[in-house]
Amino acid sequence: MIEYLENFFSIKPPEAKLEEIIFELNRRYPEGKDPWGLDLKIAKKSLQILYPFYSNYFKVRIFGEEKIKDKPYMIISNHSGQVAIDALLISMAFSLEISPSRLLRPMVDRFVVGLPFFGEWSAQTGAVLGDRQNCMKLMEKKESILVFPEGLKGITKNTSEFYKLQEFTDGFYRLALSSGYEIVPITLIGCEEFFPFVYHLKSLAKSLGLPALPLMPNLFPLPSPVDIYIGDPISLPKNLSPDAPDKEIKIHVNEIKRKMASMIKKGLKNQRTFWSNKGN
């Protein structure tokens, strides 16, 4: 067991890729920090420490990386897995698998920001409280944003609801209209299986003021292989105002949701099983 752990944690990102990541991050953040709490030293160290889990435990594969160009995007994804491991894996994929490397800025819930240790660490590695003002300022700086339109509903699903997209909010679409960003839909397959048997005590959670209160037999995520599918970038209509009525915005939001549901359906057909030997 000790030998296994030593071998597991000895796995490092490819040296050439790591140098590219460090170069790009230093170029973009010459001071090493930003007003939202980003700390490049901690972000780089976290990438190295977590790489064995990304590569050998979750065996992440990414499809469609050639669609991402050297420009900022609003990345939107299905939210799954009960905890925010999905955001971590997406962010690592965009640093490790896409050139030039980039640091995604995940928009996270206020509850996450307030968590002891984890809230501070998530900010140091790039996450930002997901409100409109923060998002607009980041886009003014040409940052790539990661948004989960389902919100907490996406990761507070019972087992019977796995891979069923919840209702999308439309804030992300209005922000993309304001900034002129293209929207890139992506879907994750494999995260729901981290905690395969889940039941949420929603009434009790509400009475306790908690966003979720899941019951599940395993406390540590199972080694479910994760596939990330990148869809075609979506250009938004130039004649649609960010302040358009909800019903006009919803038409476009629902169309994106339908595309993502189709991507999930296709991805599930090629899903790998637990302990799969198929790597990246």
C-alpha positions as semicolon CSV with decimal commas, in nm:
position;residue;x (nm);y (nm);z (nm)
1;M;0,000;0,000;0,000
2;I;0,279;0,242;0,087
3;E;0,453;0,169;-0,243
4;Y;0,125;0,222;-0,429
5;L;0,070;0,560;-0,263
6;E;0,426;0,666;-0,335
7;N;0,383;0,577;-0,703
8;F;0,042;0,743;-0,716
9;F;0,159;1,077;-0,578
10;S;0,481;1,073;-0,779
11;I;0,281;1,133;-1,098
12;K;0,336;1,487;-1,221
13;P;0,200;1,692;-1,512
14;P;0,419;1,675;-1,824
15;E;0,708;1,913;-1,767
16;A;0,663;2,095;-2,099
17;K;0,294;2,150;-2,028
18;L;0,364;2,267;-1,676
19;E;0,614;2,521;-1,808
20;E;0,356;2,646;-2,059
21;I;0,095;2,681;-1,784
22;I;0,332;2,872;-1,559
23;F;0,441;3,098;-1,846
24;E;0,082;3,181;-1,944
25;L;-0,028;3,243;-1,586
26;N;0,272;3,465;-1,511
27;R;0,207;3,660;-1,829
28;R;-0,157;3,716;-1,741
29;Y;-0,109;3,777;-1,369
30;P;0,236;3,943;-1,337
31;E;0,171;4,036;-0,975
32;G;0,075;3,679;-0,887
33;K;-0,253;3,784;-0,727
34;D;-0,579;3,960;-0,806
35;P;-0,857;4,139;-0,612
36;W;-1,067;3,821;-0,586
37;G;-0,806;3,632;-0,385
38;L;-0,622;3,448;-0,662
39;D;-0,275;3,336;-0,552
40;L;-0,067;3,191;-0,833
41;K;0,178;3,012;-0,605
42;I;-0,105;2,820;-0,441
43;A;-0,284;2,764;-0,775
44;K;0,031;2,613;-0,931
45;K;0,105;2,397;-0,627
46;S;-0,256;2,274;-0,614
47;L;-0,238;2,176;-0,981
48;Q;0,068;1,962;-0,914
49;I;-0,075;1,802;-0,599
50;L;-0,412;1,721;-0,756
51;Y;-0,278;1,598;-1,088
52;P;-0,258;1,230;-0,979
53;F;-0,629;1,237;-0,897
54;Y;-0,710;1,406;-1,230
55;S;-0,495;1,166;-1,432
56;N;-0,503;0,833;-1,249
57;Y;-0,803;0,835;-1,017
58;F;-1,070;1,005;-1,228
59;K;-0,884;0,931;-1,556
60;V;-1,017;1,248;-1,716
61;R;-1,056;1,257;-2,093
62;I;-1,151;1,567;-2,291
63;F;-1,315;1,575;-2,634
64;G;-1,342;1,876;-2,864
65;E;-1,053;2,079;-2,721
66;E;-0,969;2,199;-3,073
67;K;-1,285;2,412;-3,064
68;I;-1,136;2,643;-2,801
69;K;-0,941;2,932;-2,954
70;D;-0,710;3,189;-2,797
71;K;-0,991;3,414;-2,674
72;P;-1,210;3,443;-2,364
73;Y;-1,534;3,246;-2,340
74;M;-1,824;3,189;-2,109
75;I;-1,808;2,816;-2,040
76;I;-2,131;2,660;-1,915
77;S;-2,164;2,306;-1,785
78;N;-2,403;2,059;-1,631
79;H;-2,352;2,045;-1,254
80;S;-2,317;1,701;-1,102
81;G;-2,150;1,491;-0,837
82;Q;-2,289;1,630;-0,508
83;V;-1,970;1,831;-0,444
84;A;-1,783;2,079;-0,662
85;I;-1,528;1,832;-0,797
86;D;-1,674;1,893;-1,142
87;A;-1,558;2,257;-1,140
88;L;-1,210;2,148;-1,030
89;L;-1,179;1,888;-1,308
90;I;-1,303;2,129;-1,575
91;S;-1,058;2,396;-1,461
92;M;-0,769;2,149;-1,462
93;A;-0,865;2,028;-1,809
94;F;-0,858;2,382;-1,948
95;S;-0,514;2,434;-1,797
96;L;-0,365;2,098;-1,894
97;E;-0,532;1,996;-2,219
98;I;-0,598;2,320;-2,406
99;S;-0,342;2,551;-2,563
100;P;-0,276;2,820;-2,473
101;S;-0,338;2,721;-2,113
102;R;-0,586;2,931;-1,923
103;L;-0,716;2,966;-1,573
104;L;-1,095;2,943;-1,574
105;R;-1,278;3,156;-1,320
106;P;-1,561;2,939;-1,178
107;M;-1,860;3,129;-1,043
108;V;-1,943;2,972;-0,705
109;D;-2,229;2,998;-0,456
110;R;-2,204;3,216;-0,146
111;F;-2,225;2,902;0,064
112;V;-1,898;2,774;-0,089
113;V;-1,720;3,105;-0,030
114;G;-1,814;3,090;0,337
115;L;-1,679;2,741;0,403
116;P;-1,377;2,727;0,638
117;F;-1,050;2,662;0,453
118;F;-1,222;2,542;0,133
119;G;-1,370;2,884;0,061
120;E;-1,032;3,056;0,088
121;W;-0,856;2,783;-0,110
122;S;-1,114;2,798;-0,390
123;A;-1,057;3,175;-0,422
124;Q;-0,680;3,127;-0,425
125;T;-0,713;2,883;-0,714
126;G;-0,942;3,106;-0,921
127;A;-1,302;3,071;-0,802
128;V;-1,511;3,385;-0,752
129;L;-1,841;3,457;-0,580
130;G;-2,094;3,424;-0,860
131;D;-2,271;3,757;-0,862
132;R;-2,334;3,984;-1,161
133;Q;-2,085;4,251;-1,060
134;N;-1,796;4,009;-1,018
135;C;-1,875;3,837;-1,345
136;M;-1,893;4,164;-1,540
137;K;-1,561;4,287;-1,398
138;L;-1,390;3,959;-1,483
139;M;-1,522;3,973;-1,838
140;E;-1,400;4,331;-1,871
141;K;-1,056;4,186;-1,797
142;K;-1,112;3,924;-2,070
143;E;-1,120;3,632;-1,829
144;S;-1,282;3,302;-1,926
145;I;-1,576;3,229;-1,695
146;L;-1,715;2,894;-1,583
147;V;-2,085;2,896;-1,498
148;F;-2,326;2,623;-1,389
149;P;-2,671;2,744;-1,503
150;E;-2,848;2,481;-1,291
151;G;-2,696;2,625;-0,973
152;L;-2,722;2,418;-0,656
153;K;-3,012;2,221;-0,802
154;G;-2,760;2,052;-1,029
155;I;-2,563;1,894;-0,746
156;T;-2,851;1,833;-0,506
157;K;-3,021;1,562;-0,708
158;N;-3,136;1,224;-0,584
159;T;-3,005;0,916;-0,763
160;S;-3,320;0,890;-0,977
161;E;-3,249;1,237;-1,122
162;F;-2,887;1,180;-1,225
163;Y;-2,800;1,335;-1,563
164;K;-3,135;1,512;-1,584
165;L;-3,069;1,880;-1,643
166;Q;-3,247;2,105;-1,396
167;E;-3,398;2,440;-1,489
168;F;-3,142;2,690;-1,622
169;T;-3,128;3,042;-1,488
170;D;-3,094;3,304;-1,761
171;G;-2,839;3,534;-1,593
172;F;-2,546;3,377;-1,777
173;Y;-2,707;3,451;-2,113
174;R;-2,774;3,816;-2,028
175;L;-2,413;3,857;-1,913
176;A;-2,283;3,702;-2,234
177;L;-2,500;3,941;-2,435
178;S;-2,360;4,236;-2,238
179;S;-1,999;4,131;-2,290
180;G;-2,015;3,993;-2,643
181;Y;-1,870;3,663;-2,522
182;E;-1,939;3,341;-2,708
183;I;-2,093;3,068;-2,494
184;V;-1,930;2,724;-2,497
185;P;-2,152;2,441;-2,367
186;I;-1,971;2,149;-2,213
187;T;-2,099;1,833;-2,047
188;L;-1,943;1,599;-1,793
189;I;-2,008;1,227;-1,784
190;G;-1,896;1,027;-1,483
191;C;-1,933;1,273;-1,196
192;E;-2,276;1,148;-1,087
193;E;-2,117;0,810;-1,011
194;F;-1,882;0,960;-0,750
195;F;-2,170;0,914;-0,504
196;P;-2,399;0,663;-0,680
197;F;-2,664;0,629;-0,409
198;V;-2,795;0,961;-0,281
199;Y;-3,109;1,085;-0,110
200;H;-3,151;1,450;-0,015
201;L;-3,332;1,550;0,301
202;K;-3,453;1,872;0,142
203;S;-3,709;1,972;0,406
204;L;-3,465;1,921;0,691
205;A;-3,191;2,106;0,502
206;K;-3,424;2,402;0,451
207;S;-3,520;2,411;0,818
208;L;-3,151;2,412;0,914
209;G;-3,068;2,683;0,664
210;L;-2,845;2,452;0,458
211;P;-2,836;2,437;0,077
212;A;-2,835;2,056;0,084
213;L;-2,830;1,762;0,324
214;P;-2,747;1,444;0,130
215;L;-2,752;1,090;0,265
216;M;-2,498;0,866;0,089
217;P;-2,301;0,556;0,189
218;N;-1,957;0,675;0,073
219;L;-1,799;0,996;0,202
220;F;-1,509;0,993;-0,046
221;P;-1,583;1,002;-0,420
222;L;-1,554;0,671;-0,603
223;P;-1,302;0,644;-0,891
224;S;-1,552;0,699;-1,169
225;P;-1,379;0,789;-1,499
226;V;-1,479;1,136;-1,618
227;D;-1,527;1,247;-1,979
228;I;-1,556;1,616;-2,068
229;Y;-1,728;1,700;-2,396
230;I;-1,682;2,047;-2,546
231;G;-1,960;2,169;-2,773
232;D;-1,942;2,421;-3,054
233;P;-1,909;2,785;-2,942
234;I;-2,240;2,970;-2,968
235;S;-2,247;3,324;-3,106
236;L;-2,530;3,529;-2,961
237;P;-2,777;3,733;-3,170
238;K;-2,655;4,091;-3,210
239;N;-3,009;4,233;-3,219
240;L;-3,106;4,090;-2,878
241;S;-3,073;4,324;-2,582
242;P;-2,939;4,202;-2,244
243;D;-3,251;4,366;-2,099
244;A;-3,491;4,181;-2,327
245;P;-3,804;4,028;-2,165
246;D;-3,757;3,692;-1,993
247;K;-3,963;3,509;-2,255
248;E;-3,727;3,622;-2,534
249;I;-3,415;3,524;-2,343
250;K;-3,566;3,193;-2,234
251;I;-3,606;3,079;-2,594
252;H;-3,230;3,090;-2,643
253;V;-3,149;2,950;-2,298
254;N;-3,377;2,652;-2,357
255;E;-3,218;2,586;-2,694
256;I;-2,875;2,567;-2,528
257;K;-3,020;2,337;-2,264
258;R;-3,156;2,107;-2,537
259;K;-2,812;2,093;-2,701
260;M;-2,651;2,002;-2,370
261;A;-2,912;1,734;-2,303
262;S;-2,830;1,583;-2,642
263;M;-2,457;1,594;-2,561
264;I;-2,523;1,416;-2,231
265;K;-2,726;1,147;-2,407
266;K;-2,444;1,081;-2,655
267;G;-2,182;1,087;-2,382
268;L;-2,365;0,830;-2,172
269;K;-2,354;0,585;-2,463
270;N;-1,974;0,593;-2,447
271;Q;-1,941;0,609;-2,069
272;R;-1,659;0,409;-1,915
273;T;-1,718;0,180;-1,621
274;F;-1,560;0,201;-1,275
275;W;-1,193;0,101;-1,266
276;S;-1,168;0,149;-1,640
277;N;-0,815;0,109;-1,774
278;K;-0,879;0,358;-2,052
279;G;-0,683;0,668;-1,966
280;N;-0,665;1,012;-2,125
